[in-house]
């Protein structure tokens, strides 16, 4: 499984866009990955920064590249 840094670097070099780690976490959650509860998370139901649809496609492309999905 690729790290957040590897996904971040792949998206940056391939698409020229910088994504936040919270966007990567949101996409992982949407794709059914088991996530540990973050210590700074305010609520299980809400997110401060949800991933925009255009960046979701890029992150999922990186996840496919690394064989995660």
Secondary structure, DSSP 4 states (H G I P E B T S, - for coil): ---HHHHHHHHHHHHS----HHHHHHHHHHTT---PPPTT-S-SS--SSPPPHHHHHHHHHHHHHTT--
